[in-house]
Amino acid sequence: MIDQLELSLRNQPSEIARAQDELERFAARNAVPKRPLHDVQLALEEHLANLVRHAYSDDREHRIQVQFQLEQHQLRVEVEDDGKPFNPLEQPPPDLSLPLDQRPIGGLGLHMIRKSLDHVEYRRVETHNILVMIKRV
């Protein structure tokens, strides 16, 4: 059985909490265990925060489409935006061996996304970025 939910978010910080609330409701409806849910929540929050902060070079309202899907013990989250082209998987991992005060700012969130999920894929389709995040549940 496949269950899914689609959301249309504005590129506003307040929408991140709305997406998290909807993910929690979706997970509860499907009895998703807390640990994998937490990993997906962390990745979704980080990705949406990056989109809201960095994806758009204008002040217009943009839509971010989010789809949650549960199939065959996998929670799949797909996020589609019309922001600047950006493949987070091409970003080098942060050097965690450096002392904290010597590390460059940024990159830790993308590292957390990669490490907390079982599979992440990116593609650019015409003018849209699509990030797919998958976690086994």
JOKA-V743570 format. One record per residue. RES is the residue in three letters. PHI is phi in degrees with one decimal (* if undefined). PSI is psi in whole degrees, 0 to 359 (none if undefined). D_CENTER is the distance of its C-alpha to the mean C-alpha in Angstrom with 2 decimals. Layout:
((RES PHI PSI D_CENTER) (RES PHI PSI D_CENTER))
This chain:
((MET * 138 23.73) (ILE -112.0 131 20.46) (ASP -119.8 141 18.86) (GLN -147.6 159 16.21) (LEU -143.3 136 15.10) (GLU -117.2 139 14.07) (LEU -126.6 149 13.23) (SER -119.9 115 14.03) (LEU -108.8 152 12.88) (ARG -86.3 158 14.74) (ASN -81.4 61 13.50) (GLN -126.2 144 14.82) (PRO -55.1 325 13.82) (SER -63.9 337 15.35) (GLU -71.9 339 12.97) (ILE -62.9 316 10.19) (ALA -64.2 322 12.80) (ARG -63.0 318 13.59) (ALA -63.1 319 10.25) (GLN -64.9 318 10.58) (ASP -61.5 316 14.19) (GLU -65.7 321 13.72) (LEU -62.8 318 11.52) (GLU -61.7 316 14.39) (ARG -63.3 317 16.99) (PHE -61.9 316 15.67) (ALA -65.3 319 15.61) (ALA -64.3 318 19.05) (ARG -61.8 332 20.44) (ASN -108.4 9 19.61) (ALA 55.1 43 20.65) (VAL -74.1 128 17.51) (PRO -60.8 153 18.64) (LYS -61.4 317 17.45) (ARG -61.6 307 16.51) (PRO -64.4 326 13.97) (LEU -61.0 315 12.60) (HIS -58.3 318 12.41) (ASP -62.7 318 10.50) (VAL -69.9 320 7.75) (GLN -59.6 316 8.07) (LEU -60.5 313 8.02) (ALA -65.8 317 4.89) (LEU -64.3 315 3.20) (GLU -59.9 315 6.13) (GLU -63.1 315 6.16) (HIS -65.3 314 3.87) (LEU -64.1 321 5.76) (ALA -62.1 319 8.66) (ASN -63.0 318 8.92) (LEU -62.2 311 9.12) (VAL -60.8 320 11.61) (ARG -79.9 323 13.52) (HIS -122.6 345 13.83) (ALA -79.3 339 13.19) (TYR -119.9 136 16.35) (SER -101.5 8 19.90) (ASP -125.8 175 21.56) (ASP -100.4 10 21.81) (ARG -73.4 161 21.53) (GLU -79.8 134 19.30) (HIS -123.5 157 16.57) (ARG -105.1 139 14.70) (ILE -118.8 119 11.03) (GLN -93.4 131 11.15) (VAL -126.7 134 8.92) (GLN -127.8 128 10.60) (PHE -103.3 138 10.88) (GLN -145.3 136 13.54) (LEU -119.8 121 15.69) (GLU -151.1 132 18.21) (GLN 48.1 52 20.44) (HIS 61.7 30 18.87) (GLN -129.6 129 15.36) (LEU -94.0 120 12.37) (ARG -116.5 129 10.35) (VAL -122.6 124 7.28) (GLU -115.8 129 7.64) (VAL -120.4 125 6.51) (GLU -121.8 131 9.73) (ASP -139.7 162 11.15) (ASP -108.0 31 14.62) (GLY -79.1 186 14.13) (LYS -58.0 146 15.84) (PRO -58.0 129 15.37) (PHE -157.2 116 13.10) (ASN -101.0 104 12.32) (PRO -65.4 339 10.42) (LEU -76.0 345 12.23) (GLU -85.6 352 15.48) (GLN -77.2 135 15.24) (PRO -67.8 148 17.73) (PRO -66.2 151 17.00) (PRO -69.4 151 18.52) (ASP -83.7 97 22.11) (LEU -76.9 354 22.06) (SER -80.8 343 25.83) (LEU -72.9 147 26.52) (PRO -59.5 151 27.58) (LEU -53.4 318 25.05) (ASP -73.7 352 27.16) (GLN -106.1 356 27.24) (ARG -79.4 141 23.56) (PRO -67.5 152 22.15) (ILE -73.1 139 19.69) (GLY 97.3 162 16.05) (GLY 96.0 337 14.24) (LEU -68.3 322 13.87) (GLY -62.2 316 10.26) (LEU -63.7 323 9.50) (HIS -61.8 317 12.12) (MET -64.1 321 10.68) (ILE -59.1 310 7.49) (ARG -61.7 318 10.26) (LYS -76.8 332 12.66) (SER -86.8 347 11.09) (LEU -111.1 162 10.21) (ASP -86.4 332 13.06) (HIS -155.3 137 11.90) (VAL -135.9 134 9.44) (GLU -136.8 151 10.88) (TYR -129.3 144 10.96) (ARG -149.6 154 13.68) (ARG -111.6 123 15.29) (VAL -120.2 109 17.34) (GLU 54.1 250 19.94) (THR -104.6 18 18.37) (HIS -122.3 140 14.76) (ASN -89.7 138 11.72) (ILE -130.2 120 9.98) (LEU -115.3 127 7.10) (VAL -112.9 126 7.77) (MET -120.6 130 6.73) (ILE -127.7 136 10.01) (LYS -134.1 130 11.76) (ARG -71.5 138 15.51) (VAL -124.3 none 16.90))
